[in-house]
Amino acid sequence: MAGNTEPEIIFSNLTQDVVIDGHRFTVEIYRTSDDPSWILSVENAFGTLTILDNPPYFADGLAWRAFEKLLDEQGFRAFYSAKERRKLRL
């Protein structure tokens, strides 16, 4: 059917791998071709995703600032579950 195509995923130029205090994270900022809102996704070394999309980010830079704000407020621990923090002894 012509109307059932999947939307295209559009990644921001701000998508990148970052290392914070020796911990590597993949930060992806993306949206779909049918929704102008950006989504922030952070993957830790265990492959666990933290996805932030509420409130929706109306610009990719706002999503990046939300990532930075969460780091400022909670540190990199915000991207690990309690079980993962115990494994890492954080």
PECORGI-V438125 format. One record per backbone hydrogen bond with DSSP energy under -0.5 kcal/mol. NH is the residue of the N-H (numbers start at 1). CO is the residue of the C=O. E is the energy in kcal/mol with one decimal. If there is no record, write none. Layout:
nh=NH co=CO e=E
nh=NH co=CO e=E
This chain:
nh=4 co=1 e=-0.9
nh=10 co=8 e=-0.5
nh=10 co=31 e=-3.3
nh=11 co=9 e=-0.6
nh=12 co=29 e=-3.3
nh=15 co=12 e=-1.5
nh=16 co=27 e=-2.4
nh=18 co=25 e=-3.0
nh=20 co=23 e=-2.9
nh=23 co=20 e=-2.1
nh=24 co=22 e=-0.5
nh=25 co=18 e=-3.0
nh=26 co=43 e=-2.2
nh=27 co=16 e=-3.1
nh=27 co=25 e=-0.6
nh=28 co=26 e=-0.6
nh=28 co=41 e=-3.2
nh=30 co=39 e=-2.0
nh=31 co=10 e=-2.0
nh=32 co=35 e=-0.6
nh=33 co=8 e=-2.2
nh=35 co=32 e=-1.5
nh=38 co=57 e=-3.6
nh=39 co=30 e=-3.1
nh=40 co=52 e=-2.6
nh=41 co=28 e=-2.9
nh=41 co=39 e=-0.5
nh=42 co=50 e=-2.7
nh=43 co=26 e=-2.5
nh=44 co=48 e=-2.2
nh=47 co=44 e=-1.8
nh=50 co=42 e=-2.5
nh=51 co=49 e=-0.5
nh=52 co=40 e=-3.4
nh=52 co=50 e=-0.5
nh=53 co=51 e=-0.5
nh=57 co=38 e=-1.4
nh=58 co=56 e=-0.6
nh=62 co=59 e=-0.6
nh=63 co=59 e=-1.4
nh=64 co=60 e=-2.1
nh=65 co=61 e=-2.2
nh=66 co=62 e=-1.8
nh=67 co=63 e=-1.8
nh=68 co=64 e=-2.4
nh=69 co=65 e=-2.6
nh=70 co=66 e=-2.3
nh=71 co=67 e=-2.1
nh=72 co=68 e=-2.5
nh=73 co=69 e=-2.5
nh=74 co=70 e=-2.9
nh=75 co=70 e=-0.7
nh=75 co=71 e=-1.7
nh=78 co=75 e=-1.8
nh=79 co=76 e=-2.0
nh=80 co=77 e=-2.0
nh=85 co=81 e=-2.5
nh=86 co=82 e=-1.9
nh=87 co=83 e=-1.9
nh=88 co=84 e=-2.0
nh=89 co=85 e=-0.8
nh=90 co=85 e=-2.7
